[in-house]
Every structure is written in C-alpha cells, then in structure tokens.
Amino acid sequence: MSDNKSNLPALIVVDWGSSNFRAFLVDGKGSILDTVNGEQGVLCIKNDCLETVLLSYISGWLSKHKTPIIMAGMVGGAIGWQDTGYVNAPANLGSMSVNLCKANNKAGLQISIVPGVKYVMENNVCDVMRGEEVQVFGAVLDVEQTAGELSNQTLSETMFCLPGTHSKWVQVAKDTDQKTVITSLSTFMTGEMFDLLTKQSILGEGLEALGKTPTDMPSFLKGVGVSQVQSSLLSALFSARTLKLDKQLTLQNVPSYLSGLLIGAELAGIKSKLNDIKHVYLIGNSSLNALYCEALKELGFTSSILSSATASTKGMFTLAVQAGLVTEKETQLCH
C-alpha cells in the first residue's frame, strides 16, 4: 500500500456470498487499494465461526487502522452472520442506508450489513436478492460517470443482468428526485439447472469422463435458437439426447448445446420486459457473461460487460457515505 496520505484507507467492502468471499480496501474516493479473494462462502462456515473467517482475511488491513466494514450478500441472510431482512422494491440507496444492520462481533469492530431487496409481484409471489442490489447501484454510477450512456436513456427502460448460479435481472428507474430506484427483479436458476442436468440426469451421460470442455459456439447458438421455437423447455431439453443419438451433436458439444438451451430459455422468459430495450448491461467478469452477450446478439440485443468488483465497491461505498460510515472529512482526503 502507498504511504501517500491520499491513499489512506476509509472503508472495507465485503461481498460475501454462499460460495465465495471478496473483500476490498478502499480509500476516501472509493478507489480500490487492495483486494482479498477466498472460497470460504457462507454455506461452508458454521455461524459462530464467521467472525474468525472474516478476520483471517482482513486482519492485515485492521492492524494499522480500525477501518469501518460494510458487508453484503448471503452474510446478511438467515444462514449468515445475522438476518438483515429485506427492503421492498421500489428501493433506492436512501431506503437501503437507513436499514443497514450493525453486526454483533467480539472484536468490537464497526461492521454494518446491507439488507436484501424483495420484489412482490401481482400474484403475491415474491423474488429476492442479496448482494446484487449494491452491484446494480454501483453499476449505474459507473456507467453514468464513465460513459454517460444512461444519462441519455430512459432509466425505466434499463435492465441489468447478473449471470450466475441464480441469474438476476434487475430493472431500474429514476424517481422524481432523479435518484436510482430498483423497480423489479427476476431470478432464473439457470446455472444450477445446468449443473444438475449435466451431473445427475440422462443428458449428462458420459460427460463426467470428458472433464471441462471449451464452449462450441455453433452448438451453443443452436441451443439458443431451439429454445425460442419450442414452447416447453422440458420438452426441448430432451433434444440434447436425441440430437446426439442422431449424430447431429457430438458428446463433447452436448454441454454447449445445453447451455444454449438454458440461457436461451432464460432470455425468452425475460424478453417481454426487453421489448423496448436495445441494450442490456451484464455485471461480472467471467466467461459466462460472454455467452450471454452472444445469446443476446443472436436475439437482436446489444450488451456490455461491467466489472463486478467495481460495481460492488462503488455501490457499497456510496451506501456507506449515505449512512455516515465514511465521513465527509475522509472523502475529502483525496480531493
């Protein structure tokens, strides 16, 4: 870390999900000074050991400065550090900041956990997310500050997609005060279904011996196309077997075809909300996002990938400032 006073740490941002841990040390402008990544997600840690695990990752940062900590993700769920509940959509940074929860801890640290967001649909079925909400707020700031793209669009027509085990589609708008508001969200269990089908169904027969194979784009796009013309995904899935039996697919290309079917079905499920939207923002850095880009292009949409790390830190830093965790004096250190 630099000794320059402009790089003094002001906040520790923690994105702690069910299967992974990420922490960022940020300065008074919200710029990343240092990063720690780990595979100790909330699901694999006993509740009373979460503080020990957290300190094992960030104790080096705390040795010189008692920096405040803000955390988001499954760490705030029922299986996490403590249940922070949900803020109902429409939700903005203001409603999130006043509902931050102070985390009890033996080390006497200033730890706050972000609540999740709940969206209740007309049929009273609800959808929820934890961690993705701060990434969306940060992504909006990132695009506004760097490209200015959103300033020329109607934000009610802007959609963010966070691909993954449980993909999230989050729609945002501007309220009367021109503040960003999360208006709706939809979850698709695409990644989990791919894992189940390739490992525990007849469609995955012989795949285990292959190991991980690179994506075959023609097979992937074929799956995307089939998903748009067959009304039932349950029926379309069996074509992964019949096309192999008919020698239209090789065993090596079955995972790519299945991936295309599932991602295509996800896009078909959200397409009604995309009818008036020409561009989708994908949050993340993985190769999975590249597949979503190709699938969206195949269906006539454009997209761009935003950094998940940047989105998380910008979203949580802005939230921390609004909640008073980072003081105005600290944010001016870098001015």
N, C-alpha and C positions, 0 to 999 in steps of 0.2 A: 504493500500500500504506500502511496506517496506521502511524504511528510508535509506537503503543501497544505496550508490551512483551508484552502478552497475544497480540499478533498476530505474534510472531516466527516466521519460517519454521522448520519442523522437518524437512520431507521434501519431495522432489519425486517425484510419482507419474506414471509414463508408461505410457499404454496405446497400444501401437504395433502396429497390425495390418498386414495385407498391403496395404491400400489407403488407410489413414488414420493420422494421428498426433494424439494428445491428450496434453497434459501439465497437471498440476495442482500448484500450490504450496500446501502445507497447513501449518497451524500445529500446536502441540502437542496439540490435541484432535482433529486430523484434519479440521478445517474448511477449506474451500477459500478461499484468499486471492487467487489469480489463476489464470487459465486460458489455455492456448495451444492452438489447433487448426490442423492443417495437412493437406494432401492428399498429402504425401510418405510413402506407405506403404512397407513393407519391399521389396515386389516391384519398385518402380521405382528402387531405390537400389543401387548397387554396394556389396558387403560392406565394402570398405575405406573407404567414404565415410559410413557410418552415424554415426560419432562426430562428423564435421563437421556433418552434418544435425542431430543432437541438439543440439549447441552453438549452432547458428544459431537454434534455437527457444528455448533456456532460458538463454543466456549472461547475459541481463539479471538473472536471478534469482541467478546464481552470482557476480556482481560484488561483492556485499556479504557473502555467506555461502557457505561451502563446504558446502552442504546435501547430505546423502546422497540418492541417487537409487535408486528401485526401479522396475523395468520389467516389463511382462507383455505377452503376445501373441506374434505371429509373430516379433518381435525375438528371441525365445528358440528359434526353430526352426532347422532345418538351413540355411535361406536367410537367416537373420538375423545378429545380432551374433555369437552363438555358440550352439551346440546345447545346451540345458539338459536334454534328456531329458524323461522323464515320471515322475510318481508314480502308482503303480497305485491305482485305486479298490478299496476304500473309502479316501478321502483326507480328512484334516482339516487345519486350519491348522498344527498341530504338524508333521505329516509334510511339509507344503509348506515351512515355515520352515527346517527342517534341511537341505532340499535346494536352497535358494537358491544360485545360482551367481554368483561375483564376476566382473564383466565386465572384461576387459583393456582398458585405454584409455591413450592417450598423455598425456591431461590430468591424470592422477593423481587422478581423482575416485573417490569411493566409490560404485560402481554395482553393484547386485545385480539379477539377472534371475530371475523366477519360473519354475519348471518347468511343463510342461503336465501334464494328467491323462489317463491311459489307463484305459479300461474294457474288460476282456476278457469276452466272452460265453461261454455254454456251448459253442458250436460252435467256439471258439477264434478267432472273428473279433473284432477289436478296434475300438474307436472312440476318438477323441482330441479334445482341445480345448486351446487356448492363449488365455488372456485371459478367457474366460468363467468359469473357475473362481473367480477373485478377485471377479468381479461377483456370483456366486452367494453367496459367503461374506459379501460386503458387503451384499447384499440381505436376507439373513437377519437380520443385525444391524440393518439399517434398519427392517425390519418389527417386530422384537422391541422396539426402542427407541421407535418412534413410535406404533405401533398396538396392540402386544401381541397381534396376531392369532395368531401362530404358537405362543405360549405356551399357547393353548387348543386346539391341534390336535395330532394325532399326526404328528410330522415325517416319519415313514416314508411318510406319505400326502401329502406336499407336493411339488409339481412347479413348477419354474421353466422358462420358455421364453424364449429369446433369439432372436427372429426376425432373419433376415438372408439374405445370400447362401447361407450354410450354416447353417440354423437349428439351434439346440441345445436339447434338452430334458434337464434335469438334475434328478435326484431326490435329495433329501437326507433324512437321518435324524439322530437323536441317539444317540450311543454311551452306554456305561454311565456315563461321566463327564459326561453331558449336553453334550458338545461336538458341534458340527455336523459331519456327515460326508457327503461326496458319495458316494452308493452306486452310481449308474448314470448313463449318458448315452446319448443317441441323436442322430445328426446327420441332417438332411434337406437335400438340395441344392435346396431349393425356389426360392430366389431365382435361382440360376444357371440352373436349368431354364427359368424364366420368361424370362430374358434370351435364352437360346438359341432357345427356341420363337418368340419374337416377332421375332427378328432373323435367324434362319438356317433357319427351316422354312416350309413352305407355309402354316402357320397365321398367320404374320406378314405375309402378302401384303397390301400396301397400307398397313401400319401406319406405316412409316417416314415417309411423307408427312404423317401426322397430327401427328407430334410427341407430346409427353407430354399425355395426356388425363386429366381427373379420373375417379375411380372412380365407376362407375354401380352403386350398391348392389344394386338388383334383379338385375342381371346377375351381380354377384359372388356373391350368395347363391344364385342359380340354379346356378352352378358348384359351390358348396359342396354343394348338395343332390344334384346328379348324381353327384358323387364318392362319395357314401355308398351309392348304389344300384347303381353299376356296379363290378363286382369288379376290372376291369382298368383301370388308369389309361391304359395305352397305347391302349386302345380308346376310353375316354372322351375323350381329347384330340382325337380326330378330330371330335367333335361341335362343336368350336369352328368348324370349317369347314362342317359340314352345317347347323348352325343358322343360319349366315349365308346359305348358299345358299337355305335355306327361309324366309329373311326374318324369322326369329324373333329374330335378333341383327343389329344394325347393325355396320358396320365399327368405329365408334367404341367399341362396347361389347364387342368381342372381347377386348381386354386385361383388362377387368374379369372377364369370364367365365373366361378362362384362369387368372387369379389365384385365383379362387374354386375352380376345379378342383384346382389345385396345393396351395393351403393346405388345402382340404378333404381331399385325399389324405394330406397330412401328418398331419392330425388323426385320420384313420381309422387311420393306421399307429401312432399313439401311444395310441389310445383304450382299448386293453386295459389300459394302465397307469393310465388316468384313471377307471376304473370306480368306484373307491371315493373319488375325489377330487372335491370340489364346486367347488374354486376353483383357478385357475392364476395364477401371478404372472409377468407379462411384464416383462422388463427392457429398457428403452430409452425413447426419446423420439419416435421417428419416427411418421409416419402409418401405416407398416406395422403397427405394434402395434395401431392402431385397427381394422384389418382383421381381425387375429387375435381381437380382442375380439368383433367381430361374428360371426365364424365360430364361435367357442366358444359364444356365446349361442345361435346357431342350433341347436347340437347339445346344448344343455341345461346348459352350464357357465357359471360366472361367472368373471370375471378382473379384475385390476387392473394398472396400469402403474407400474413403479418406475423412477426415474431411473437411467440408465446411468452418468452422471458420479458420482452419489452412491454407487452400488454399487461402482464401481471404486475410488474414493478410500477408502471405508470398509474394503473388503476388503484393499487393499494396505497401508493404514496399520496395520491390526490385525496383518497379517503382518509388517510392519517392526518393530512393537513386540515381537512374539514372538521375532523374530530378533535383537533388540538393536540394530537400526539407528537406532531412536529411543530415547533413554534415558529412564528414569523421571523424571529431573530436567526434561527437555524437556517431557514430557507434563504435568508439574505446573505449568508456567509459566502456564497458563491457569486453574488451579484457584483 
